[in-house]
Amino acid sequence: MKILVVNCGSSSLKFQLIDAVTEEVSAKGLCERIGIDGSRIVYAPKGGEKTKTEISMPTHTEAIRVVLDTLTNRETGVVKDLKEIGAVGHRVVHGGEKFSSSTIITEEVIKAIEECNDLAPLHNPANLIGIDACKEILPETPMVAVFDTAFHQTMPEEAYIYGLPYEYYKKYKVRRYGFHGTSHSYVSKKAAEIMGKPYEDLKIIVCHLGNGASVSAVKNGKSVDTSMGLTPLEGLIMGTRSGDIDPAIFEFLAKKENLNIEQIMDVLNKKSGVLGISEKTSDFLDLELACLDKKEYALRTMKIFAYRVVKYIGAYAAAMNGVDAICFTAGLGENNKYVRKDICEYLGYLGIELDDDLNSKRGESLIVSTKESKTRVLVIPTNEELAIARETYALLKK
């Protein structure tokens, strides 16, 4: 069975076509600038050349049509007929408390996702647009929703309840939800596989470090805590997001800068994080290069970022009463050996020793700590699309 994995943003659509049995990627691509002038599709079939084609995509429905036309193209396509696509797996950011696992999409499920729109106003509506577009063009093809929040629904109450009046939880479900769950699940399971130990016997901390960043504590195969909260704004310093701050800063800045709540939230989401601290860039690669040139702003920013990661690692080691493995994943976590080293140098109390040669490798899953290291350190490239395909296939087999 071939599964089309769709990750829909407000003006973009990422896709991969994956064989559910062999797990080979037949093709992948990205539709950009949907609904905007200059929209285009970037497409890469297995064994073929990557192409970029400008084509009008006024809505996501047209974008899905373009994707399907591209996949069935006589010259560069990878399927002869749309009937070869056995299912569509959709990434959905927020499932609230309603969804603790992936689910086959029905009208009732769509309504439940819509009810979570207030919790993820930038993401869920876009995810629903992708679902609607696929339903319109592939009405007979089964579809599955895979939720970023689902993996973290195993958190105990003490981890997800905020220090607010409890009535806000009862009335509005204001609580910690956590995100990047598909990635945290995939990476923690892969770590157990690499270590050759039962997943249910391990205490694992996963550091998903990229433009969006989060840390999770996975104990005995279940998420027991995670850094992101009601929204993806809480937790680590990120590309443009502030992460944890004193809530009183809202009022302080509102008075000093004459800002309303919408403007404050815009600052916290789009002008803060490493962009705000560095005053230069939100791109971690730019910062890495600037660090190599000993630029003070870059060194300062990366030191602050690494320190925040260290604090969460320490907190989660305490929460689980120990840790067997620390995993680094996502763009920065997978590719920046300096950040990994800076973080691990704080963790001598966990008996961590990095192997510099192994830590310098890129693009593969491996243990980068020495054999003498009491706590294993792993680098594992995340693969959320494969995880979504697996979830989709597993549900349909049932």
N, C-alpha and C positions, 0 to 999 in steps of 0.2 A: 504493500500500500504506500502511495506517495502522499505526503502531508504537506500542505501549504501553510507555512507559519507566517502570520501577519502581525506586525507591530505598528499600530497607527498613531501618528502624532497629529497635531492640529493642522500642519501643512506638509506633512511627510508620511511616507509609508515604507517601512522596511519589510522585506520578504525573503523567505528561503523555501525551496522545495526539497524536502528530505524524504529519503526512502526509510520507512518505519522499521524495516527488518535489518537492512545493512547499515543504516544510519549514515549513508552517503548523501552529501549535498549535491543535488543535480544542478541547481542554479540558485543564485541569490542576487539581490539588488536593492535599489532604493529609488523611490519616487520623491522628488524634491519640488518645493515651491508649488504645491497643489493649491489651486485657486489664486495663484499669483502669476503675473507675467514671467515668462522665461522658465516655465515648469519643464522638467526633464526626468528621464529615467536612466539610472546607471544600472547596467545589467552584466552579470558575469556567469555564463554557463560553465559547467565543469569541463575542463580541457579546452575551453575557448577563450577568446580575447574579451577583455572588459570593454564595453561600449557605453558611450554617453549620447543620448538622443533627446533633443528638444521636441516636446510634443505637448499639445494643449491638454491640460487636466483641470478643468474648472471645478470639479468636485472629486471626492474620494471614490465615487462610483466610476467615474471615467478613469481614475487611477487604477482601480482594480481591473477594469477592462483592458487597460494598457498592459498591465502585468500578465493577464491571462493570454492576451494576443501575443505578447513577447515569448511566453513559455511554449506556445503552440506554433510559433513562427517556423515555416518550412526549412529555413536555412540555419537559424541559430537557436531554435526552440529545443526543448528537451522532452516534450510529450507530444504525441500525435493528436490526442483528443482530451478534452477537459474531463471526460469520464475517468481518466487515469488518476485524477486527483481524488483520493478517497475521503479526505477530510480537511478541514481548515482549523488550525489552532490559533486562537487570538490571545495576545497579551492584553490583560486588563489590569490596570494599576491598583484600583481599590475595590475590595470586596466586602469591606466592613466586617461585622461579626457574622454576616449571613453565610459566608463561604470559607470553610476551613480546608477546602480542597478544590481541585479543578472540577468543572461540571459541564455537561452537555448543554448547549445553549437552547433555551426554549423562550417563549414569550414571557413566562413568569420570571425566568432568569434575567432577561433584558430589563424588566421592570425593577427587579431588585438591584441591578447595576445602576440604573438611573437614580435610585434612591440614595446611592452613595456619591452622586455627583457633587454634593456640597463638600464632601470630604476630600475630593480630588478634582477641583473645577478645571484645572489645566490639562488633565489627563483622561478622566473617564469619558467625558463627552466625545473626545477624539476617538477613543477606543470603540465607543458605540457606533460612531460614524462608519468605522471600518467593518464592524459586524453587519450593519444595515446594508452597506455596499456589497458585501459578499453574499448576503442572503438574496439580494435582488438579482445578481448574476448567476449564482449557483444555488438556486432554491432547494434542490434535492440533495445537496451535499451536507453531511453532518458537520456541525461546528462545535468547538469546545472553547470555553473560557478558562484561561490559566491566570490566576491572580497573584500579583506581587505580594499581597498581604497574607495569603493563605498559609504559607509555611510558618508564619509567626503566630498563628492562632493557638499554638500550644503554650504560649507564654502564661505563667501563673498570674493570678490577680495582683500579687505584690509587685510584679514587673510592669504591668500595663496601666494601673490606676494612677492618675495624677493627684497632686495635693490640692485639689479644688473641691468645692462643695460636691458631695456625691450625687446630688440631684442632677448635675450636668451630665454625668455619665448615664444616669437612668433616663433622662429626657432626650439627650442628644447623642449619646454614645461617644462622648469626649473621652478618649483614652489613647494609649500608645497602640499603634497598629504595626508599624515597621514596613519597610519596602525592600526591594531587591530580593524578595524571598525566593524567586526561581533560581537566582544566582547562588544565594547562600545554601540552598538545598543541594544544587548540583555540585558545588565545590566541596561541601562537607562530606558528601557521599564519595566523591572522587578521592578525597584525602584518605578515607578509611580503606578504599580499594588499593591505593598506592602503598599504604602502610601495612597492608595484609592483615588487618584486624577487623573484628565485627563492628559495624557502624554503631550498634546499640551499646557498645562498651566504652565509647570514647567521649572525651570532653574536648571540643574543637572550637576555636575562635576563628571566624572568617572575617577578613578585612577586605571589603569590596571598595577599592580606592580608585576613583575616577573623577570626572567632573561632578558627578553625583557620588557621594561616598557614604558608606555605612559599615558598622561592625556588628556582628551577631555572636551570641553564645549558644552553641549547639551541644546539648548534653544528652547522651544516650539516644541520639538520633532525632532529638526534638529541639526546636528553638525555645530557649528559656528567657532570652532578653535580646534586645536589639536597639541600636542608637537612634534611628529615625522614629518619629512619633505619630501624632495624629496626621501629620503631613510629612513630606520629605524634607522640610526645612530644619527640623530638629537634628541634633547630633553633631557630627564632625563639621569642621570648616570644609566647604566645598568650593567648586569653581567660582560660583557667584553667590552662593547661599551662606548665610552667617553661621549656621549651626547654633549650638547652645549659647544663649545670652541671658543676662538679667532682664526679666520682663519689664522692669521699671524703666529700662532704656527707651521703651516705646514712648512713654509720657515725656521723658526728658528731651528726646529729640523732637517730638511734636511741638513742644513749647519753644525750644531753641531755634528750630529751623522752620517753624510755622507750617508743619506738615499734617495732613489728615491720615487716617488709618490706611487708606489705599496707597498713599504715597510712602508711608512707613514700610508697608509690606513689599512694595516695589524695591525699596532700598535693600531690605533683608533678603529678598529672593534673587535680585538681578544685579545689585551693585556692591555686594559684600563678598565674603569668602576671600579666596586668594586674590581675586581681582581688586577688592577693596583694600586689602592689606598691602599688596604690592604696588598698587596705584598704576600698574602697567598692563597686566594681562590676566586672563582666567585660564590660560592654556598651560597645563603642567609641563608640556614639552618645552615651551618657551622659557619657563622658569628653570628647568633642568639645564638648558644651555646657558642661561644667565648665571646659574650657580657655578658652572664650570669656569666661567669668566670672572668668578668671585664678585659678582654684583651684589652689593649690600642688600638691596631690596629683595632680591631673590633668595639669598641665604636666610634672611629674617623670616620671610614668608614660609619657606619650606620647613624651617625649624619649628615654627608655631604649628604648622599642619601636623608634622610628625609627633609633636608633643601631645596633641589632642588624641591622636590614634593610640599612643602609649597609655594615656589615662583610661581609655575605654578597655584596652586589653587588660590592664591591671584590675579594673572593676569587674570584668567578666571572669577573670581567673578567680577572684574572690567569690563571686556569685556561684560559681560551679565547684568551689572548694578544690581548685586545681585545674590544670589544662594539659592535655596530651599533645596537642598540635595547634600551631598558628598558621593560617593560610592567607596568602596574599593573592588577590585576583583583581580583574578589571584593568583598564588602560594603564593607570599609574602603578597599581600593585603588581601587575605582571611584568612591566617593562622598565621600571626604574630601580636599579640595584642600589642606588645611593639612598633612596628613601627607605627601602627595606633595611639597609644596614644601619641607618640613623635610628630607626625604630627599635631594632633588635639590640642596639648598644645600651638602651635603657633597661633591658630585660635580663640582666645578669642574674637577678634573684630567681629567675625561672630556670637557670642552668643552661641558657641558650648560647650556643657557639655556631656562628655562621662559617660555612666553607666558601671563601671568597671566589674560588674558581667556579663552583656550582652556582653561586649567587649571580655570577656574571652572564650565565646562559639565558637565552630568551626563546619564547615560542613553544615551550614544552612543559609538561607537568612533571615536577620532580621535587625531591627533598633537597633543600639547599643548606641545611644545618649539617654539622659534623656528626659522625657516628657516636661521639662522646656527649653530644648535646642531650640534656635531660628532657627537654621539650623539643619536639620536631618542628621545623619551620618548612613550609612547602610553598611553592609557587604553582598555581593551577590556573591556566587560561579558562575563563568562564565560557560557557556555551549555553546561553539562555534559550536560543532557538532550538537546539537539540533537546533541552529539557522540556520545552513546550511540546515538541513533537512526541517525545516519550510519554508525556502525560496524556496527550490526545489519543495516542495509539492504545495505551493501557485502558483508558475509559471505554473506547469503542470495542476492544476485545471482550470486555465484560458484557 
